[in-house]
């Protein structure tokens, strides 16, 4: 039983396949902004408005505050444990192996589904541009929406996977350029739509109340129900922590990347959300796969709507890049630790884990091809919330266990920040659709079967072979 809570001891340089250190803090900030600003604000704002009405603004604020607390905890842990693996590695070092497995398994769920959801959101923006050329709708929607397969969503995943295999620095540099396009597009949206702000569109402000409740049509609505879905819009900073082994100066760069990208994105989101809800009645864009473009058309600005759609098509892949990057690194580290087959931890001549990147791409492309975006986002949130809780717990445990340990970044008011992060994430989890919660527990039940049937033995062998290092 002691092996279940065996803790990982980190040497300065872990043995096994190594990733190339090519990233500086501007790359990490751009990766964070690129991963955060995307489908959540460009697509899921419509889903959130359907769940909460104009009070989706409050939903964004609540989700952003909880994510901000988690981001501070991540920044502290990332500078204390500057190794790839994000919440999985922190849990392995602080809480023990079986908990680390659960968190790693949850991260696999999170990152896989985020990539899929963003690809579906990207497809929603590119289809109106393809439709005039005769592209059939049944090739742009999954079976649940009456189509056969979402082909554009699958294609963009493979394109991004190809970019990642070229090299980490090259893909990060291109990502930074695309992030600029995305921010410009959102700035144009605010500049064009804000003058059309009408206070009447804000009434009734909270038509479905605060707590989650089931509406007559069977959909769970309320401010917290919306927050639990659009929480998806804020995370992405955790993908930065998976790049620890590829950062040139992880002690400094990770904290700047995590906190800097989160602060910038909270400000952007609140401004865009207020503009969107005020410019057009939420009932008109709640069900749209391209809500911001629809708002611009609704206020008589079709030219800017087309510009926004084209910008989304160009820039949304930055989110796919950020999370596909993170997913491949989680797989990579778990394989290096013996919890997954060691063959997955091989790196290419360019220093990137090409094999696991392509395997991940195939898995997430299948999901994107057949599942609707709201179901994908809700399930992705469940995995993320588990990881965020674990990181906040790790921060609080280390403040007690090793109060004098070196910390390049220290979260302010750590006890308060950690407690808000834990309680807030648990409340958001309770606010998720009941079916999503059941799927999450089923996913982790399968994961524990794999752990006891295979992964535990592999980790034990790896620990024995590296005993002189760990």
Secondary structure, DSSP 4 states (H G I P E B T S, - for coil): -GGGGPPPPPPSS-SSS-----B-HHHHHHHHHHHHSSHHHHTHHHHHHHHHGGGHHHHHHHHHHHHHHHHHHHHHHHHHS-STTHHHHHHHHHT-HHHHHHHHHHHHHHHHHHHHHHHHHHHHHHHHHHHTTT--GGGBS-GGGT-S-BHHHHHHHHHHHHHHHH-HHHHHHHHHHHHHHHHHHHHHHHHHHGGG--GGGG-STTTT-SS-EE-TTS-EESHHHHHHHHGGGT--HHHHHTTGGGBTTHHHHHHHHHHHHHHHHHHHHHHHHHHHHHHS-HHHHTT-TTHHHHHHHHTT-HHHHHHHHHHHHHHTHHHHHHHHHHHHHHHHHHHHTTSS-GGGG---TTSS-HHHHHHHHHHHHHHHHHS-HHHHHHHHHHHHHHHHHHHHHHHHHHHHH-TTS--SS--TTHHHHHHHHHHHHHHHHHHS-HHHHHHHHHHHHHHHHHIIIIIHHHHHHHHHHTTTT-
